[in-house]
Amino acid sequence: MPKTLVDIPEATLALAQRNLGTTTKRETIERALEAVNATAAQLALLDSITDGAEFATFTPEFLATVRH
């Protein structure tokens, strides 16, 4: 896995750690990215439903991909 150097404001990181309940920078960033991806999946599902898509079954595996 490649390393990426980024400057993150300390106050922003500290707030994210409090909100996510994380203790390390790596865990905070990973959890934040997971939250962004889960939100995107949820929004895509809502768009599909809004557009009239019908889902015969919501399997646990499918729901796991859109839960946050």
N, CA, C and O atoms as a Tripos MOL2 file, in Angstrom:
@<TRIPOS>MOLECULE
protein
  272   271    68     0     0
PROTEIN
NO_CHARGES

@<TRIPOS>ATOM
      1 N           0.8510   -1.1690    0.0000 N.3       1 MET1
      2 CA          0.0000    0.0000    0.0000 C.3       1 MET1
      3 C           0.8980    1.2340    0.0000 C.2       1 MET1
      4 O           1.7650    1.3660    0.8640 O.2       1 MET1
      5 N           0.7010    2.1350   -0.9550 N.am      2 PRO2
      6 CA          1.5470    3.3300   -1.0010 C.3       2 PRO2
      7 C           1.2170    4.2910    0.1380 C.2       2 PRO2
      8 O           0.0760    4.3600    0.5950 O.2       2 PRO2
      9 N           2.2100    5.0150    0.5800 N.am      3 LYS3
     10 CA          2.0030    6.0310    1.6070 C.3       3 LYS3
     11 C           1.7360    7.3570    0.9190 C.2       3 LYS3
     12 O           2.3160    7.6610   -0.1230 O.2       3 LYS3
     13 N           0.8570    8.1360    1.5130 N.am      4 THR4
     14 CA          0.5100    9.4370    0.9860 C.3       4 THR4
     15 C           0.6790   10.4660    2.0900 C.2       4 THR4
     16 O           0.1350   10.3020    3.1820 O.2       4 THR4
     17 N           1.4090   11.4980    1.8210 N.am      5 LEU5
     18 CA          1.6260   12.5560    2.7900 C.3       5 LEU5
     19 C           0.6360   13.6780    2.5170 C.2       5 LEU5
     20 O           0.5940   14.2320    1.4190 O.2       5 LEU5
     21 N          -0.1580   14.0050    3.5300 N.am      6 VAL6
     22 CA         -1.1110   15.1080    3.4030 C.3       6 VAL6
     23 C          -1.0470   15.9560    4.6690 C.2       6 VAL6
     24 O          -0.7590   15.4600    5.7590 O.2       6 VAL6
     25 N          -1.3210   17.2330    4.4980 N.am      7 ASP7
     26 CA         -1.4130   18.1370    5.6420 C.3       7 ASP7
     27 C          -2.8770   18.2270    6.0510 C.2       7 ASP7
     28 O          -3.7320   18.6330    5.2640 O.2       7 ASP7
     29 N          -3.1490   17.8460    7.2760 N.am      8 ILE8
     30 CA         -4.5140   17.8920    7.8010 C.3       8 ILE8
     31 C          -4.5150   18.8380    8.9970 C.2       8 ILE8
     32 O          -3.7370   18.6470    9.9320 O.2       8 ILE8
     33 N          -5.3630   19.8380    8.9810 N.am      9 PRO9
     34 CA         -5.4130   20.7460   10.1300 C.3       9 PRO9
     35 C          -5.7040   19.9630   11.4220 C.2       9 PRO9
     36 O          -6.6240   19.1470   11.4580 O.2       9 PRO9
     37 N          -4.9300   20.2100   12.4610 N.am     10 GLU10
     38 CA         -5.0610   19.4760   13.7220 C.3      10 GLU10
     39 C          -6.4670   19.5750   14.3050 C.2      10 GLU10
     40 O          -7.0020   18.5860   14.8050 O.2      10 GLU10
     41 N          -7.0680   20.7620   14.2460 N.am     11 ALA11
     42 CA         -8.4080   20.9300   14.8130 C.3      11 ALA11
     43 C          -9.4340   20.0930   14.0540 C.2      11 ALA11
     44 O         -10.3500   19.5310   14.6550 O.2      11 ALA11
     45 N          -9.2790   20.0130   12.7410 N.am     12 THR12
     46 CA        -10.1860   19.2070   11.9160 C.3      12 THR12
     47 C         -10.0310   17.7340   12.2370 C.2      12 THR12
     48 O         -11.0210   17.0120   12.3560 O.2      12 THR12
     49 N          -8.8020   17.2900   12.3770 N.am     13 LEU13
     50 CA         -8.5310   15.9010   12.7220 C.3      13 LEU13
     51 C          -9.0670   15.5690   14.1080 C.2      13 LEU13
     52 O          -9.6870   14.5230   14.2990 O.2      13 LEU13
     53 N          -8.8360   16.4380   15.0610 N.am     14 ALA14
     54 CA         -9.3090   16.2090   16.4270 C.3      14 ALA14
     55 C         -10.8260   16.1110   16.4760 C.2      14 ALA14
     56 O         -11.3700   15.2570   17.1760 O.2      14 ALA14
     57 N         -11.5090   16.9720   15.7470 N.am     15 LEU15
     58 CA        -12.9720   16.9240   15.7060 C.3      15 LEU15
     59 C         -13.4590   15.6270   15.0710 C.2      15 LEU15
     60 O         -14.4010   15.0040   15.5590 O.2      15 LEU15
     61 N         -12.8160   15.2290   13.9880 N.am     16 ALA16
     62 CA        -13.1830   13.9710   13.3350 C.3      16 ALA16
     63 C         -12.9570   12.7920   14.2810 C.2      16 ALA16
     64 O         -13.7760   11.8750   14.3340 O.2      16 ALA16
     65 N         -11.8560   12.8120   15.0230 N.am     17 GLN17
     66 CA        -11.5850   11.7320   15.9730 C.3      17 GLN17
     67 C         -12.6640   11.6670   17.0560 C.2      17 GLN17
     68 O         -13.1030   10.5790   17.4270 O.2      17 GLN17
     69 N         -13.0840   12.7990   17.5530 N.am     18 ARG18
     70 CA        -14.1580   12.8080   18.5530 C.3      18 ARG18
     71 C         -15.4580   12.2840   17.9510 C.2      18 ARG18
     72 O         -16.1560   11.4810   18.5700 O.2      18 ARG18
     73 N         -15.7780   12.7390   16.7460 N.am     19 ASN19
     74 CA        -17.0280   12.3160   16.1070 C.3      19 ASN19
     75 C         -17.0340   10.8350   15.7520 C.2      19 ASN19
     76 O         -18.0750   10.1840   15.8230 O.2      19 ASN19
     77 N         -15.8880   10.3050   15.3740 N.am     20 LEU20
     78 CA        -15.8020    8.9070   14.9610 C.3      20 LEU20
     79 C         -15.4240    7.9710   16.1070 C.2      20 LEU20
     80 O         -15.5470    6.7530   15.9800 O.2      20 LEU20
     81 N         -14.9690    8.5290   17.2120 N.am     21 GLY21
     82 CA        -14.5430    7.7060   18.3350 C.3      21 GLY21
     83 C         -13.2480    6.9590   18.0540 C.2      21 GLY21
     84 O         -13.0510    5.8440   18.5380 O.2      21 GLY21
     85 N         -12.3710    7.5690   17.2780 N.am     22 THR22
     86 CA        -11.1060    6.9440   16.9160 C.3      22 THR22
     87 C          -9.9660    7.5550   17.7260 C.2      22 THR22
     88 O         -10.1010    8.6330   18.3050 O.2      22 THR22
     89 N          -8.8420    6.8410   17.7520 N.am     23 THR23
     90 CA         -7.7060    7.3320   18.5440 C.3      23 THR23
     91 C          -6.4490    7.5830   17.7190 C.2      23 THR23
     92 O          -5.5440    8.2830   18.1720 O.2      23 THR23
     93 N          -6.3830    7.0200   16.5120 N.am     24 THR24
     94 CA         -5.1960    7.2380   15.6890 C.3      24 THR24
     95 C          -5.5660    7.9900   14.4140 C.2      24 THR24
     96 O          -6.7200    7.9870   13.9830 O.2      24 THR24
     97 N          -4.5760    8.6260   13.8290 N.am     25 LYS25
     98 CA         -4.8070    9.3480   12.5760 C.3      25 LYS25
     99 C          -5.2310    8.3880   11.4790 C.2      25 LYS25
    100 O          -6.1640    8.6670   10.7250 O.2      25 LYS25
    101 N          -4.5440    7.2530   11.3920 N.am     26 ARG26
    102 CA         -4.8600    6.2790   10.3390 C.3      26 ARG26
    103 C          -6.3030    5.7760   10.4690 C.2      26 ARG26
    104 O          -7.0460    5.7380    9.4890 O.2      26 ARG26
    105 N          -6.6820    5.3960   11.6750 N.am     27 GLU27
    106 CA         -8.0420    4.9040   11.8900 C.3      27 GLU27
    107 C          -9.0750    5.9760   11.5620 C.2      27 GLU27
    108 O         -10.1170    5.6850   10.9750 O.2      27 GLU27
    109 N          -8.7850    7.2060   11.9410 N.am     28 THR28
    110 CA         -9.7000    8.3170   11.6720 C.3      28 THR28
    111 C          -9.8920    8.5050   10.1800 C.2      28 THR28
    112 O         -11.0200    8.6400    9.7050 O.2      28 THR28
    113 N          -8.7940    8.5150    9.4410 N.am     29 ILE29
    114 CA         -8.8800    8.7230    7.9890 C.3      29 ILE29
    115 C          -9.5940    7.5590    7.3220 C.2      29 ILE29
    116 O         -10.4340    7.7690    6.4470 O.2      29 ILE29
    117 N          -9.2700    6.3220    7.7270 N.am     30 GLU30
    118 CA         -9.9400    5.1610    7.1370 C.3      30 GLU30
    119 C         -11.4370    5.1820    7.4210 C.2      30 GLU30
    120 O         -12.2390    4.9340    6.5200 O.2      30 GLU30
    121 N         -11.8270    5.4760    8.6650 N.am     31 ARG31
    122 CA        -13.2440    5.5140    9.0100 C.3      31 ARG31
    123 C         -13.9640    6.6420    8.2750 C.2      31 ARG31
    124 O         -15.1070    6.4780    7.8490 O.2      31 ARG31
    125 N         -13.2960    7.7850    8.1280 N.am     32 ALA32
    126 CA        -13.9030    8.9030    7.4050 C.3      32 ALA32
    127 C         -14.1210    8.5450    5.9370 C.2      32 ALA32
    128 O         -15.1690    8.8610    5.3730 O.2      32 ALA32
    129 N         -13.1490    7.8920    5.3170 N.am     33 LEU33
    130 CA        -13.2920    7.4810    3.9200 C.3      33 LEU33
    131 C         -14.3960    6.4270    3.7780 C.2      33 LEU33
    132 O         -15.1630    6.4540    2.8150 O.2      33 LEU33
    133 N         -14.4730    5.5060    4.7330 N.am     34 GLU34
    134 CA        -15.5520    4.5150    4.7110 C.3      34 GLU34
    135 C         -16.9120    5.1970    4.8170 C.2      34 GLU34
    136 O         -17.8640    4.8000    4.1450 O.2      34 GLU34
    137 N         -17.0030    6.2210    5.6580 N.am     35 ALA35
    138 CA        -18.2670    6.9440    5.8220 C.3      35 ALA35
    139 C         -18.6590    7.6610    4.5270 C.2      35 ALA35
    140 O         -19.8300    7.6670    4.1480 O.2      35 ALA35
    141 N         -17.6920    8.2580    3.8600 N.am     36 VAL36
    142 CA        -17.9600    8.9320    2.5810 C.3      36 VAL36
    143 C         -18.4620    7.9240    1.5510 C.2      36 VAL36
    144 O         -19.4340    8.1870    0.8430 O.2      36 VAL36
    145 N         -17.8010    6.7720    1.4690 N.am     37 ASN37
    146 CA        -18.2000    5.7530    0.4970 C.3      37 ASN37
    147 C         -19.5670    5.1680    0.8200 C.2      37 ASN37
    148 O         -20.3550    4.9040   -0.0890 O.2      37 ASN37
    149 N         -19.8620    4.9610    2.1050 N.am     38 ALA38
    150 CA        -21.1780    4.4500    2.5000 C.3      38 ALA38
    151 C         -22.2630    5.4700    2.1620 C.2      38 ALA38
    152 O         -23.3370    5.1030    1.6850 O.2      38 ALA38
    153 N         -21.9860    6.7310    2.4060 N.am     39 THR39
    154 CA        -22.9570    7.7850    2.0840 C.3      39 THR39
    155 C         -23.2240    7.8280    0.5890 C.2      39 THR39
    156 O         -24.3720    7.9710    0.1690 O.2      39 THR39
    157 N         -22.1910    7.7080   -0.2110 N.am     40 ALA40
    158 CA        -22.3660    7.7040   -1.6690 C.3      40 ALA40
    159 C         -23.2230    6.5270   -2.1030 C.2      40 ALA40
    160 O         -24.0810    6.6770   -2.9730 O.2      40 ALA40
    161 N         -23.0040    5.3540   -1.5100 N.am     41 ALA41
    162 CA        -23.8120    4.1770   -1.8500 C.3      41 ALA41
    163 C         -25.2710    4.3840   -1.4350 C.2      41 ALA41
    164 O         -26.1850    4.0050   -2.1680 O.2      41 ALA41
    165 N         -25.4860    4.9750   -0.2780 N.am     42 GLN42
    166 CA        -26.8410    5.2560    0.1890 C.3      42 GLN42
    167 C         -27.5500    6.2290   -0.7450 C.2      42 GLN42
    168 O         -28.7170    6.0330   -1.0860 O.2      42 GLN42
    169 N         -26.8470    7.2720   -1.1540 N.am     43 LEU43
    170 CA        -27.4460    8.2560   -2.0650 C.3      43 LEU43
    171 C         -27.7650    7.6340   -3.4220 C.2      43 LEU43
    172 O         -28.7930    7.9470   -4.0220 O.2      43 LEU43
    173 N         -26.8890    6.7570   -3.9050 N.am     44 ALA44
    174 CA        -27.1460    6.0800   -5.1770 C.3      44 ALA44
    175 C         -28.3850    5.1950   -5.0600 C.2      44 ALA44
    176 O         -29.1960    5.1380   -5.9850 O.2      44 ALA44
    177 N         -28.5340    4.5070   -3.9330 N.am     45 LEU45
    178 CA        -29.7190    3.6780   -3.7160 C.3      45 LEU45
    179 C         -30.9770    4.5430   -3.6820 C.2      45 LEU45
    180 O         -31.9840    4.1980   -4.3010 O.2      45 LEU45
    181 N         -30.9240    5.6500   -2.9700 N.am     46 LEU46
    182 CA        -32.0770    6.5530   -2.9230 C.3      46 LEU46
    183 C         -32.4280    7.0920   -4.3010 C.2      46 LEU46
    184 O         -33.6050    7.1990   -4.6470 O.2      46 LEU46
    185 N         -31.4160    7.4310   -5.0880 N.am     47 ASP47
    186 CA        -31.6570    7.8990   -6.4540 C.3      47 ASP47
    187 C         -32.3530    6.8160   -7.2750 C.2      47 ASP47
    188 O         -33.2790    7.1090   -8.0320 O.2      47 ASP47
    189 N         -31.9140    5.5730   -7.1290 N.am     48 SER48
    190 CA        -32.5320    4.4550   -7.8600 C.3      48 SER48
    191 C         -33.9890    4.2940   -7.4740 C.2      48 SER48
    192 O         -34.8550    4.1180   -8.3320 O.2      48 SER48
    193 N         -34.2530    4.3550   -6.1730 N.am     49 ILE49
    194 CA        -35.6370    4.2120   -5.7030 C.3      49 ILE49
    195 C         -36.4820    5.3760   -6.1970 C.2      49 ILE49
    196 O         -37.6150    5.1860   -6.6410 O.2      49 ILE49
    197 N         -35.9260    6.5820   -6.1180 N.am     50 THR50
    198 CA        -36.6390    7.7680   -6.5900 C.3      50 THR50
    199 C         -36.9430    7.6810   -8.0750 C.2      50 THR50
    200 O         -37.9850    8.1550   -8.5280 O.2      50 THR50
    201 N         -36.0340    7.0770   -8.8360 N.am     51 ASP51
    202 CA        -36.2240    6.9250  -10.2740 C.3      51 ASP51
    203 C         -37.1660    5.7800  -10.6250 C.2      51 ASP51
    204 O         -37.4130    5.5190  -11.8020 O.2      51 ASP51
    205 N         -37.6980    5.0890   -9.6010 N.am     52 GLY52
    206 CA        -38.6850    4.0450   -9.8540 C.3      52 GLY52
    207 C         -38.1630    2.6290   -9.8590 C.2      52 GLY52
    208 O         -38.9060    1.6980  -10.1720 O.2      52 GLY52
    209 N         -36.8980    2.4440   -9.5190 N.am     53 ALA53
    210 CA        -36.3550    1.0870   -9.4890 C.3      53 ALA53
    211 C         -37.0470    0.2920   -8.3970 C.2      53 ALA53
    212 O         -37.3410    0.8130   -7.3210 O.2      53 ALA53
    213 N         -37.3030   -0.9670   -8.6880 N.am     54 GLU54
    214 CA        -37.9260   -1.8460   -7.7040 C.3      54 GLU54
    215 C         -36.9230   -2.9140   -7.3050 C.2      54 GLU54
    216 O         -36.1980   -3.4550   -8.1400 O.2      54 GLU54
    217 N         -36.8970   -3.1980   -6.0420 N.am     55 PHE55
    218 CA        -35.9800   -4.1990   -5.5230 C.3      55 PHE55
    219 C         -36.8010   -5.3120   -4.8880 C.2      55 PHE55
    220 O         -37.4550   -5.1130   -3.8640 O.2      55 PHE55
    221 N         -36.7560   -6.4820   -5.5090 N.am     56 ALA56
    222 CA        -37.5430   -7.6100   -5.0020 C.3      56 ALA56
    223 C         -37.0350   -8.0790   -3.6530 C.2      56 ALA56
    224 O         -37.8190   -8.4390   -2.7750 O.2      56 ALA56
    225 N         -35.7320   -8.0730   -3.4940 N.am     57 THR57
    226 CA        -35.1600   -8.5100   -2.2130 C.3      57 THR57
    227 C         -34.0140   -7.6020   -1.8250 C.2      57 THR57
    228 O         -33.1960   -7.2010   -2.6530 O.2      57 THR57
    229 N         -33.9810   -7.3010   -0.5770 N.am     58 PHE58
    230 CA        -32.8470   -6.5880   -0.0130 C.3      58 PHE58
    231 C         -32.0940   -7.6050    0.8320 C.2      58 PHE58
    232 O         -32.4160   -7.8020    2.0030 O.2      58 PHE58
    233 N         -31.1080   -8.2430    0.2500 N.am     59 THR59
    234 CA        -30.3540   -9.2610    0.9650 C.3      59 THR59
    235 C         -29.4610   -8.6090    2.0070 C.2      59 THR59
    236 O         -29.1090   -7.4380    1.8690 O.2      59 THR59
    237 N         -29.0880   -9.3440    3.0440 N.am     60 PRO60
    238 CA        -28.1720   -8.7800    4.0370 C.3      60 PRO60
    239 C         -26.8590   -8.3090    3.4090 C.2      60 PRO60
    240 O         -26.2800   -7.3130    3.8430 O.2      60 PRO60
    241 N         -26.3980   -9.0200    2.3990 N.am     61 GLU61
    242 CA        -25.1530   -8.6320    1.7330 C.3      61 GLU61
    243 C         -25.3110   -7.2970    1.0170 C.2      61 GLU61
    244 O         -24.4250   -6.4430    1.0630 O.2      61 GLU61
    245 N         -26.4560   -7.1330    0.3530 N.am     62 PHE62
    246 CA        -26.7150   -5.8710   -0.3530 C.3      62 PHE62
    247 C         -26.8430   -4.7230    0.6550 C.2      62 PHE62
    248 O         -26.2480   -3.6600    0.4760 O.2      62 PHE62
    249 N         -27.6180   -4.9490    1.7040 N.am     63 LEU63
    250 CA        -27.8120   -3.8840    2.6880 C.3      63 LEU63
    251 C         -26.5140   -3.5120    3.3930 C.2      63 LEU63
    252 O         -26.3240   -2.3590    3.7790 O.2      63 LEU63
    253 N         -25.6330   -4.4700    3.5600 N.am     64 ALA64
    254 CA        -24.3420   -4.1920    4.2000 C.3      64 ALA64
    255 C         -23.5150   -3.2050    3.3850 C.2      64 ALA64
    256 O         -22.6940   -2.4700    3.9340 O.2      64 ALA64
    257 N         -23.7350   -3.1920    2.0750 N.am     65 THR65
    258 CA        -22.9590   -2.2770    1.2340 C.3      65 THR65
    259 C         -23.4480   -0.8450    1.3200 C.2      65 THR65
    260 O         -22.7260    0.0740    0.9330 O.2      65 THR65
    261 N         -24.6540   -0.6330    1.8170 N.am     66 VAL66
    262 CA        -25.1940    0.7310    1.8730 C.3      66 VAL66
    263 C         -25.4110    1.2270    3.3010 C.2      66 VAL66
    264 O         -25.7970    2.3770    3.5100 O.2      66 VAL66
    265 N         -25.1690    0.3760    4.2640 N.am     67 ARG67
    266 CA        -25.3210    0.8100    5.6600 C.3      67 ARG67
    267 C         -24.1000    1.5680    6.1000 C.2      67 ARG67
    268 O         -22.9900    1.3540    5.6150 O.2      67 ARG67
    269 N         -24.3370    2.4510    7.0250 N.am     68 HIS68
    270 CA        -23.2090    3.1950    7.6170 C.3      68 HIS68
    271 C         -23.2020    2.9790    9.0990 C.2      68 HIS68
    272 O         -22.3390    3.5120    9.7960 O.2      68 HIS68
@<TRIPOS>BOND
     1     1     2 1
     2     2     3 1
     3     3     4 2
     4     3     5 am
     5     5     6 1
     6     6     7 1
     7     7     8 2
     8     7     9 am
     9     9    10 1
    10    10    11 1
    11    11    12 2
    12    11    13 am
    13    13    14 1
    14    14    15 1
    15    15    16 2
    16    15    17 am
    17    17    18 1
    18    18    19 1
    19    19    20 2
    20    19    21 am
    21    21    22 1
    22    22    23 1
    23    23    24 2
    24    23    25 am
    25    25    26 1
    26    26    27 1
    27    27    28 2
    28    27    29 am
    29    29    30 1
    30    30    31 1
    31    31    32 2
    32    31    33 am
    33    33    34 1
    34    34    35 1
    35    35    36 2
    36    35    37 am
    37    37    38 1
    38    38    39 1
    39    39    40 2
    40    39    41 am
    41    41    42 1
    42    42    43 1
    43    43    44 2
    44    43    45 am
    45    45    46 1
    46    46    47 1
    47    47    48 2
    48    47    49 am
    49    49    50 1
    50    50    51 1
    51    51    52 2
    52    51    53 am
    53    53    54 1
    54    54    55 1
    55    55    56 2
    56    55    57 am
    57    57    58 1
    58    58    59 1
    59    59    60 2
    60    59    61 am
    61    61    62 1
    62    62    63 1
    63    63    64 2
    64    63    65 am
    65    65    66 1
    66    66    67 1
    67    67    68 2
    68    67    69 am
    69    69    70 1
    70    70    71 1
    71    71    72 2
    72    71    73 am
    73    73    74 1
    74    74    75 1
    75    75    76 2
    76    75    77 am
    77    77    78 1
    78    78    79 1
    79    79    80 2
    80    79    81 am
    81    81    82 1
    82    82    83 1
    83    83    84 2
    84    83    85 am
    85    85    86 1
    86    86    87 1
    87    87    88 2
    88    87    89 am
    89    89    90 1
    90    90    91 1
    91    91    92 2
    92    91    93 am
    93    93    94 1
    94    94    95 1
    95    95    96 2
    96    95    97 am
    97    97    98 1
    98    98    99 1
    99    99   100 2
   100    99   101 am
   101   101   102 1
   102   102   103 1
   103   103   104 2
   104   103   105 am
   105   105   106 1
   106   106   107 1
   107   107   108 2
   108   107   109 am
   109   109   110 1
   110   110   111 1
   111   111   112 2
   112   111   113 am
   113   113   114 1
   114   114   115 1
   115   115   116 2
   116   115   117 am
   117   117   118 1
   118   118   119 1
   119   119   120 2
   120   119   121 am
   121   121   122 1
   122   122   123 1
   123   123   124 2
   124   123   125 am
   125   125   126 1
   126   126   127 1
   127   127   128 2
   128   127   129 am
   129   129   130 1
   130   130   131 1
   131   131   132 2
   132   131   133 am
   133   133   134 1
   134   134   135 1
   135   135   136 2
   136   135   137 am
   137   137   138 1
   138   138   139 1
   139   139   140 2
   140   139   141 am
   141   141   142 1
   142   142   143 1
   143   143   144 2
   144   143   145 am
   145   145   146 1
   146   146   147 1
   147   147   148 2
   148   147   149 am
   149   149   150 1
   150   150   151 1
   151   151   152 2
   152   151   153 am
   153   153   154 1
   154   154   155 1
   155   155   156 2
   156   155   157 am
   157   157   158 1
   158   158   159 1
   159   159   160 2
   160   159   161 am
   161   161   162 1
   162   162   163 1
   163   163   164 2
   164   163   165 am
   165   165   166 1
   166   166   167 1
   167   167   168 2
   168   167   169 am
   169   169   170 1
   170   170   171 1
   171   171   172 2
   172   171   173 am
   173   173   174 1
   174   174   175 1
   175   175   176 2
   176   175   177 am
   177   177   178 1
   178   178   179 1
   179   179   180 2
   180   179   181 am
   181   181   182 1
   182   182   183 1
   183   183   184 2
   184   183   185 am
   185   185   186 1
   186   186   187 1
   187   187   188 2
   188   187   189 am
   189   189   190 1
   190   190   191 1
   191   191   192 2
   192   191   193 am
   193   193   194 1
   194   194   195 1
   195   195   196 2
   196   195   197 am
   197   197   198 1
   198   198   199 1
   199   199   200 2
   200   199   201 am
   201   201   202 1
   202   202   203 1
   203   203   204 2
   204   203   205 am
   205   205   206 1
   206   206   207 1
   207   207   208 2
   208   207   209 am
   209   209   210 1
   210   210   211 1
   211   211   212 2
   212   211   213 am
   213   213   214 1
   214   214   215 1
   215   215   216 2
   216   215   217 am
   217   217   218 1
   218   218   219 1
   219   219   220 2
   220   219   221 am
   221   221   222 1
   222   222   223 1
   223   223   224 2
   224   223   225 am
   225   225   226 1
   226   226   227 1
   227   227   228 2
   228   227   229 am
   229   229   230 1
   230   230   231 1
   231   231   232 2
   232   231   233 am
   233   233   234 1
   234   234   235 1
   235   235   236 2
   236   235   237 am
   237   237   238 1
   238   238   239 1
   239   239   240 2
   240   239   241 am
   241   241   242 1
   242   242   243 1
   243   243   244 2
   244   243   245 am
   245   245   246 1
   246   246   247 1
   247   247   248 2
   248   247   249 am
   249   249   250 1
   250   250   251 1
   251   251   252 2
   252   251   253 am
   253   253   254 1
   254   254   255 1
   255   255   256 2
   256   255   257 am
   257   257   258 1
   258   258   259 1
   259   259   260 2
   260   259   261 am
   261   261   262 1
   262   262   263 1
   263   263   264 2
   264   263   265 am
   265   265   266 1
   266   266   267 1
   267   267   268 2
   268   267   269 am
   269   269   270 1
   270   270   271 1
   271   271   272 2
@<TRIPOS>SUBSTRUCTURE
     1 MET1         2 RESIDUE 1 A MET
     2 PRO2         6 RESIDUE 1 A PRO
     3 LYS3        10 RESIDUE 1 A LYS
     4 THR4        14 RESIDUE 1 A THR
     5 LEU5        18 RESIDUE 1 A LEU
     6 VAL6        22 RESIDUE 1 A VAL
     7 ASP7        26 RESIDUE 1 A ASP
     8 ILE8        30 RESIDUE 1 A ILE
     9 PRO9        34 RESIDUE 1 A PRO
    10 GLU10       38 RESIDUE 1 A GLU
    11 ALA11       42 RESIDUE 1 A ALA
    12 THR12       46 RESIDUE 1 A THR
    13 LEU13       50 RESIDUE 1 A LEU
    14 ALA14       54 RESIDUE 1 A ALA
    15 LEU15       58 RESIDUE 1 A LEU
    16 ALA16       62 RESIDUE 1 A ALA
    17 GLN17       66 RESIDUE 1 A GLN
    18 ARG18       70 RESIDUE 1 A ARG
    19 ASN19       74 RESIDUE 1 A ASN
    20 LEU20       78 RESIDUE 1 A LEU
    21 GLY21       82 RESIDUE 1 A GLY
    22 THR22       86 RESIDUE 1 A THR
    23 THR23       90 RESIDUE 1 A THR
    24 THR24       94 RESIDUE 1 A THR
    25 LYS25       98 RESIDUE 1 A LYS
    26 ARG26      102 RESIDUE 1 A ARG
    27 GLU27      106 RESIDUE 1 A GLU
    28 THR28      110 RESIDUE 1 A THR
    29 ILE29      114 RESIDUE 1 A ILE
    30 GLU30      118 RESIDUE 1 A GLU
    31 ARG31      122 RESIDUE 1 A ARG
    32 ALA32      126 RESIDUE 1 A ALA
    33 LEU33      130 RESIDUE 1 A LEU
    34 GLU34      134 RESIDUE 1 A GLU
    35 ALA35      138 RESIDUE 1 A ALA
    36 VAL36      142 RESIDUE 1 A VAL
    37 ASN37      146 RESIDUE 1 A ASN
    38 ALA38      150 RESIDUE 1 A ALA
    39 THR39      154 RESIDUE 1 A THR
    40 ALA40      158 RESIDUE 1 A ALA
    41 ALA41      162 RESIDUE 1 A ALA
    42 GLN42      166 RESIDUE 1 A GLN
    43 LEU43      170 RESIDUE 1 A LEU
    44 ALA44      174 RESIDUE 1 A ALA
    45 LEU45      178 RESIDUE 1 A LEU
    46 LEU46      182 RESIDUE 1 A LEU
    47 ASP47      186 RESIDUE 1 A ASP
    48 SER48      190 RESIDUE 1 A SER
    49 ILE49      194 RESIDUE 1 A ILE
    50 THR50      198 RESIDUE 1 A THR
    51 ASP51      202 RESIDUE 1 A ASP
    52 GLY52      206 RESIDUE 1 A GLY
    53 ALA53      210 RESIDUE 1 A ALA
    54 GLU54      214 RESIDUE 1 A GLU
    55 PHE55      218 RESIDUE 1 A PHE
    56 ALA56      222 RESIDUE 1 A ALA
    57 THR57      226 RESIDUE 1 A THR
    58 PHE58      230 RESIDUE 1 A PHE
    59 THR59      234 RESIDUE 1 A THR
    60 PRO60      238 RESIDUE 1 A PRO
    61 GLU61      242 RESIDUE 1 A GLU
    62 PHE62      246 RESIDUE 1 A PHE
    63 LEU63      250 RESIDUE 1 A LEU
    64 ALA64      254 RESIDUE 1 A ALA
    65 THR65      258 RESIDUE 1 A THR
    66 VAL66      262 RESIDUE 1 A VAL
    67 ARG67      266 RESIDUE 1 A ARG
    68 HIS68      270 RESIDUE 1 A HIS
